[in-house]
Amino acid sequence: MHRIISLGLWTLLLTTGLRPARATDAPVVAYPDHSRLLIVRDAAGHERPVKTQSDWAERVAHVRANMQLVMGPLPDAARRVLLDLEIVSEETTARYLRRKVKFTPEPGDRVPAWLLIPHTLPAGGRAPAMLCLHQTTKIGKDEPAGLGGRTSLHYAHELAERGYVCIVPDYPSFGEYPYDFKTTGAHYASGSMKAIWNNIRAVDLLAALPQVDSNRLGAIGHSLGGHNALFTATFDARLMAVVSSCGFTPFHDYYKGKVAGWTSDRYMPRIRDVYENDADKIPFDFYEILGALAPRGFFSNSPIKDSNFDIGGVRKAFARAADVYALFGTDDGGTPDARLKLATPDAPHDFPAPERKAAYEWLDAQLK
């Protein structure tokens, strides 16, 4: 089965100017201490306190600009071509339809993905939807979709059974997506930005589906997928709730500042080639990324025995991000911290069942 289907006028609009994110026009402004979130600087280095949401929006523009120094520029509208959704195969499970699909993120490229569509939709006919991103694993998208790997990482399968429409793309070079970052991806400065762009296009696809409520979109991922979800949500404000499992710690807390693990072609080689593997020189950090999500929801599963991402750094980042969330007042339930949740199980680099259940219940509340 190979079918190309139309996603209608909404897809046409998405390819002709309704962009959720764009290459930043903000000036590049250096921040010597990325943990100091409640300040904003000008190009001359003069500082003023962040007192309003508008002040914070200015700082977020600087965060995105500095991320692009490391990752390369976010693609512009010229690469937002028609998605050309192709259904390769499909099968029916007890609670959802599983489709293998391909879509076009930019000229000359096709992304393989799973698309999971629940049999039962809400009364209005449109369900919340999730971008589900896999860890570093040879089978790529198959693991979150429940088709192999660790059962603790079958979150797309579990969310689809819960009633969410889910798209599960392969990260470039994993699964069924062969990708050479030095040849095919030579126009990108990093694998991270290529993945961000593919993910934004996957969100375009979700938003265009007739089964999806485009106002209730989120992202979830573990490890590689965990920070990939954070990076994507920083550039795509349509993602209203983000779940990151074992996805981050500030750079100085990553193996005590030994950041070489971030420098492969799949990630950000400029950390090595431009910033000399020096955490002091990297122009952005995860403190700022967490803050940039505000006032949207963020849930982190950060086990205390995770050998990759130090829990001490995670806690520091959450404490600083909470100051930013306070600028936006309480959530609809009157609880200031309901949008910002940190789970710290006594576990290694994994996504245990109790924390997955808590994350899904939190998503239900955020995307209700």
C-alpha positions as CSV (number, residue, x, y, z in Angstrom):
1,M,0.0,0.0,0.0
2,H,1.4,3.3,-1.1
3,R,-0.9,6.3,-1.2
4,I,-0.3,10.0,-1.3
5,I,-3.1,11.9,0.4
6,S,-4.0,15.6,0.5
7,L,-4.1,17.4,3.8
8,G,-6.2,20.2,2.3
9,L,-6.1,24.0,2.6
10,W,-4.5,23.9,6.1
11,T,-1.4,22.2,4.6
12,L,-1.3,24.8,1.8
13,L,-1.4,27.6,4.3
14,L,1.3,26.0,6.4
15,T,3.6,26.0,3.3
16,T,2.8,29.6,2.3
17,G,3.4,31.7,5.4
18,L,1.7,30.5,8.6
19,R,5.0,29.7,10.3
20,P,5.2,28.8,14.0
21,A,8.9,29.7,14.1
22,R,11.4,31.5,11.9
23,A,15.1,32.2,11.7
24,T,15.6,34.9,14.4
25,D,16.0,38.5,13.6
26,A,17.1,39.2,17.2
27,P,20.6,40.5,17.8
28,V,23.2,38.2,19.2
29,V,23.6,39.2,22.8
30,A,26.1,37.4,25.1
31,Y,25.1,36.2,28.6
32,P,28.1,35.3,30.7
33,D,25.9,33.5,33.3
34,H,23.1,31.6,31.6
35,S,21.5,30.7,35.0
36,R,20.6,34.3,35.6
37,L,17.3,34.3,33.9
38,L,15.7,37.4,35.3
39,I,17.9,39.8,33.4
40,V,18.0,41.0,29.9
41,R,21.0,42.6,28.2
42,D,21.5,44.8,25.2
43,A,24.2,44.5,22.6
44,A,26.6,46.7,24.6
45,G,26.2,44.4,27.6
46,H,24.0,46.7,29.7
47,E,21.6,44.8,31.9
48,R,18.2,45.4,33.3
49,P,15.9,43.2,35.3
50,V,13.2,41.1,33.7
51,K,10.0,42.4,35.3
52,T,7.3,41.7,32.7
53,Q,6.4,39.1,30.2
54,S,7.5,41.5,27.4
55,D,10.9,41.7,29.0
56,W,11.1,37.9,29.1
57,A,10.0,37.7,25.4
58,E,13.1,39.8,24.6
59,R,15.3,37.5,26.5
60,V,13.8,34.4,24.8
61,A,14.6,36.0,21.4
62,H,18.2,36.2,22.5
63,V,18.1,32.5,23.7
64,R,17.0,31.4,20.2
65,A,19.6,33.6,18.5
66,N,22.3,32.1,20.7
67,M,21.0,28.5,20.1
68,Q,21.4,29.2,16.4
69,L,25.0,30.3,16.8
70,V,25.6,26.7,17.9
71,M,23.1,24.8,15.8
72,G,23.0,26.9,12.7
73,P,20.0,28.9,11.5
74,L,16.5,27.7,11.6
75,P,15.4,27.1,7.9
76,D,13.3,29.8,6.3
77,A,10.0,29.6,4.4
78,A,11.7,28.4,1.2
79,R,12.2,24.9,2.7
80,R,8.6,24.7,3.9
81,V,7.4,22.7,0.9
82,L,4.2,20.5,0.6
83,L,4.3,17.6,3.0
84,D,3.2,15.0,0.4
85,L,2.1,12.6,3.0
86,E,2.5,9.0,1.8
87,I,0.8,6.1,3.5
88,V,3.2,3.1,3.1
89,S,1.2,0.6,5.1
90,E,-1.3,0.4,7.9
91,E,-2.6,-2.1,10.4
92,T,-5.4,-2.0,13.0
93,T,-4.6,-2.6,16.7
94,A,-7.2,-3.0,19.5
95,R,-7.4,0.8,20.2
96,Y,-5.8,2.6,17.3
97,L,-4.8,2.6,13.6
98,R,-1.0,2.3,13.1
99,R,0.1,3.8,9.8
100,K,3.6,3.8,8.4
101,V,4.0,7.1,6.6
102,K,6.6,9.3,4.9
103,F,6.5,13.1,4.5
104,T,8.6,15.8,2.9
105,P,10.2,18.2,5.4
106,E,12.2,20.1,2.8
107,P,13.2,19.7,-0.9
108,G,14.9,16.4,-1.6
109,D,14.2,14.6,1.7
110,R,11.6,12.1,3.0
111,V,11.1,11.3,6.7
112,P,9.8,7.9,7.7
113,A,7.4,8.0,10.7
114,W,4.6,6.1,12.5
115,L,1.2,7.8,12.7
116,L,-1.1,6.4,15.4
117,I,-4.8,7.4,15.2
118,P,-7.2,6.2,18.0
119,H,-10.3,4.5,16.9
120,T,-12.4,6.5,19.4
121,L,-12.2,10.3,19.2
122,P,-13.7,12.9,21.5
123,A,-17.3,14.0,20.9
124,G,-16.1,17.0,18.8
125,G,-14.2,14.6,16.6
126,R,-10.7,16.1,17.3
127,A,-8.2,14.7,19.7
128,P,-5.0,16.1,21.4
129,A,-1.9,15.0,19.6
130,M,1.7,14.3,20.5
131,L,5.1,14.5,18.7
132,C,6.9,11.4,20.1
133,L,10.6,11.3,19.8
134,H,12.9,8.2,20.3
135,Q,16.1,7.7,22.2
136,T,19.4,6.8,20.7
137,T,18.5,3.3,19.4
138,K,19.0,1.5,16.1
139,I,15.3,0.8,15.6
140,G,14.4,4.5,16.0
141,K,10.7,5.2,15.8
142,D,9.7,1.5,16.4
143,E,10.5,1.8,20.1
144,P,8.1,4.5,21.1
145,A,5.5,2.9,18.8
146,G,5.7,-0.3,20.9
147,L,7.3,-2.4,18.2
148,G,10.6,-3.3,19.9
149,G,13.1,-2.1,22.4
150,R,12.3,-1.3,26.0
151,T,8.7,-1.5,27.1
152,S,9.3,1.4,29.4
153,L,9.8,3.6,26.3
154,H,6.6,2.6,24.4
155,Y,5.1,6.0,25.2
156,A,3.6,6.6,21.8
157,H,1.8,3.3,21.9
158,E,0.6,4.0,25.4
159,L,-0.6,7.6,24.6
160,A,-2.4,6.3,21.5
161,E,-4.2,3.8,23.6
162,R,-5.1,6.7,25.9
163,G,-6.7,8.6,23.0
164,Y,-3.9,10.8,21.6
165,V,-3.0,11.0,17.9
166,C,0.7,10.4,17.8
167,I,3.4,11.0,15.2
168,V,6.7,9.2,15.7
169,P,9.4,10.2,13.2
170,D,12.9,8.6,12.8
171,Y,15.7,11.0,13.9
172,P,18.1,11.4,10.9
173,S,20.4,8.3,10.7
174,F,18.2,6.0,12.8
175,G,15.6,3.4,11.9
176,E,14.6,3.6,8.3
177,Y,16.1,7.1,7.7
178,P,19.6,6.8,6.3
179,Y,21.2,10.2,6.5
180,D,24.7,11.5,6.0
181,F,25.2,14.7,7.9
182,K,28.3,15.7,5.9
183,T,26.7,15.2,2.4
184,T,22.9,15.2,2.5
185,G,22.9,17.4,5.5
186,A,25.8,19.7,4.4
187,H,23.5,22.7,4.4
188,Y,22.9,22.3,8.2
189,A,25.5,23.2,10.8
190,S,24.2,20.5,13.1
191,G,22.1,17.4,13.3
192,S,20.2,19.1,16.1
193,M,18.8,21.8,13.8
194,K,18.0,19.3,11.1
195,A,16.0,17.3,13.7
196,I,14.3,20.5,14.9
197,W,13.2,21.3,11.4
198,N,11.9,17.8,10.7
199,N,10.0,17.9,14.0
200,I,8.4,21.2,13.2
201,R,7.2,19.8,9.9
202,A,5.9,16.7,11.8
203,V,3.9,19.2,13.9
204,D,2.6,20.8,10.7
205,L,1.4,17.4,9.7
206,L,-0.4,16.8,13.0
207,A,-2.0,20.2,12.9
208,A,-3.4,19.5,9.4
209,L,-5.0,16.2,10.3
210,P,-8.8,16.2,10.6
211,Q,-8.6,14.0,13.7
212,V,-6.4,16.5,15.6
213,D,-7.3,19.6,17.7
214,S,-4.4,21.9,16.6
215,N,-4.8,23.8,19.9
216,R,-3.8,20.7,21.9
217,L,-0.4,19.7,20.8
218,G,2.5,18.4,22.8
219,A,5.9,16.6,22.6
220,I,7.4,13.7,24.5
221,G,10.8,12.0,24.3
222,H,13.5,10.1,26.3
223,S,17.2,10.8,26.3
224,L,18.0,12.0,22.7
225,G,14.2,12.4,22.3
226,G,14.1,14.3,25.6
227,H,16.4,17.1,24.6
228,N,15.1,17.0,21.0
229,A,11.6,17.7,22.4
230,L,13.0,20.7,24.4
231,F,14.9,22.1,21.4
232,T,11.9,21.8,19.2
233,A,9.5,23.4,21.6
234,T,11.8,26.3,22.1
235,F,11.3,27.1,18.4
236,D,7.7,25.9,18.0
237,A,5.2,27.6,20.3
238,R,2.4,25.3,19.1
239,L,3.7,22.7,21.5
240,M,1.7,23.5,24.6
241,A,3.1,20.7,26.8
242,V,6.5,19.0,26.8
243,V,7.6,15.8,28.6
244,S,11.3,15.2,28.7
245,S,12.6,11.9,30.2
246,C,16.3,11.8,31.0
247,G,16.8,14.6,28.5
248,F,19.0,17.3,30.0
249,T,21.2,18.9,32.7
250,P,23.1,22.2,32.3
251,F,26.3,21.9,30.4
252,H,28.6,22.5,33.4
253,D,26.8,19.5,35.2
254,Y,27.1,17.2,32.2
255,Y,29.9,14.9,33.2
256,K,31.3,17.8,35.2
257,G,31.6,20.0,32.2
258,K,33.0,17.5,29.8
259,V,30.7,18.3,26.9
260,A,32.3,16.3,24.1
261,G,29.3,14.0,24.1
262,W,27.3,16.8,22.5
263,T,29.6,17.2,19.5
264,S,29.0,14.4,17.0
265,D,27.5,15.3,13.6
266,R,24.1,14.1,15.0
267,Y,24.2,16.8,17.6
268,M,26.2,20.1,17.6
269,P,29.8,19.8,16.2
270,R,30.3,23.6,16.7
271,I,30.6,22.9,20.4
272,R,33.9,21.3,19.5
273,D,35.0,23.3,16.5
274,V,34.0,26.8,17.6
275,Y,33.6,26.6,21.3
276,E,36.5,24.3,22.1
277,N,34.4,21.9,24.2
278,D,34.4,24.6,26.9
279,A,31.1,24.8,28.8
280,D,31.9,28.4,29.7
281,K,32.0,29.4,26.0
282,I,28.7,27.7,24.8
283,P,26.3,30.7,24.2
284,F,23.1,29.0,25.6
285,D,22.2,26.5,28.3
286,F,19.3,24.5,29.6
287,Y,18.3,27.0,32.2
288,E,17.3,29.3,29.4
289,I,15.5,26.5,27.4
290,L,13.3,25.6,30.4
291,G,12.5,29.3,30.9
292,A,11.7,29.7,27.2
293,L,8.9,27.2,27.5
294,A,7.0,29.4,29.9
295,P,4.0,29.7,30.3
296,R,3.6,26.3,28.6
297,G,3.7,23.1,30.6
298,F,6.9,21.1,31.2
299,F,7.3,17.8,32.9
300,S,10.7,16.2,33.4
301,N,11.4,12.6,34.5
302,S,14.9,13.0,35.9
303,P,16.0,9.8,37.8
304,I,18.5,10.4,40.6
305,K,20.7,7.6,39.3
306,D,20.9,8.8,35.7
307,S,24.5,8.6,34.8
308,N,24.1,10.9,31.8
309,F,22.2,13.9,33.2
310,D,23.2,14.9,36.7
311,I,20.1,15.4,38.9
312,G,21.8,18.3,40.8
313,G,22.0,20.3,37.6
314,V,18.4,19.5,36.8
315,R,17.2,20.8,40.1
316,K,19.2,24.0,39.7
317,A,17.6,24.6,36.3
318,F,14.1,23.9,37.6
319,A,14.6,26.4,40.5
320,R,15.6,29.2,38.1
321,A,12.9,28.3,35.6
322,A,10.3,28.6,38.4
323,D,11.2,32.3,38.7
324,V,10.2,32.8,35.0
325,Y,7.0,30.9,35.4
326,A,6.1,33.2,38.3
327,L,6.0,36.1,35.8
328,F,3.0,34.4,34.2
329,G,1.0,34.0,37.4
330,T,-1.0,30.9,38.3
331,D,-2.4,28.4,35.9
332,D,-6.2,28.0,35.4
333,G,-6.4,25.9,38.6
334,G,-4.8,28.6,40.7
335,T,-1.6,26.6,41.3
336,P,1.6,28.4,40.2
337,D,3.7,25.3,39.7
338,A,1.2,22.9,38.0
339,R,2.7,23.6,34.6
340,L,6.3,22.9,35.8
341,K,6.8,19.4,37.2
342,L,9.9,17.5,38.2
343,A,9.8,13.7,38.9
344,T,12.9,12.3,40.5
345,P,12.5,8.5,40.8
346,D,15.2,6.3,42.4
347,A,16.1,4.8,39.1
348,P,18.8,4.8,36.4
349,H,18.5,6.3,32.9
350,D,14.9,5.1,32.3
351,F,11.3,6.1,32.3
352,P,9.6,4.0,35.0
353,A,5.9,3.1,34.9
354,P,4.9,5.4,37.9
355,E,6.5,8.4,36.2
356,R,5.0,7.6,32.8
357,K,1.6,7.4,34.4
358,A,2.1,10.7,36.2
359,A,3.3,12.3,32.9
360,Y,0.3,11.0,31.0
361,E,-2.1,12.3,33.7
362,W,-0.3,15.6,33.7
363,L,-0.6,15.8,29.9
364,D,-4.4,15.1,30.2
365,A,-4.7,18.1,32.4
366,Q,-2.4,20.4,30.3
367,L,-4.1,19.5,27.0
368,K,-7.7,19.2,28.3
